[in-house]
């Protein structure tokens, strides 16, 4: 089975917290459209944004990047 993409993992984490894309965007101080693009794998976050995301969700960068399950 293929590993989940960054976008799929982000969407799952967001859903687990019960957040909308708008709410997560507000928490991360970015546009809702950016969250939507991350979740559909149209764009990838910068390293600095990846750090913000993993700290917010309490997961590792390796997990978000699909290096760990």
Helices and strands as residue ranges (DSSP letters): H 6-16, H 21-28, H 32-39, H 47-57, H 61-64
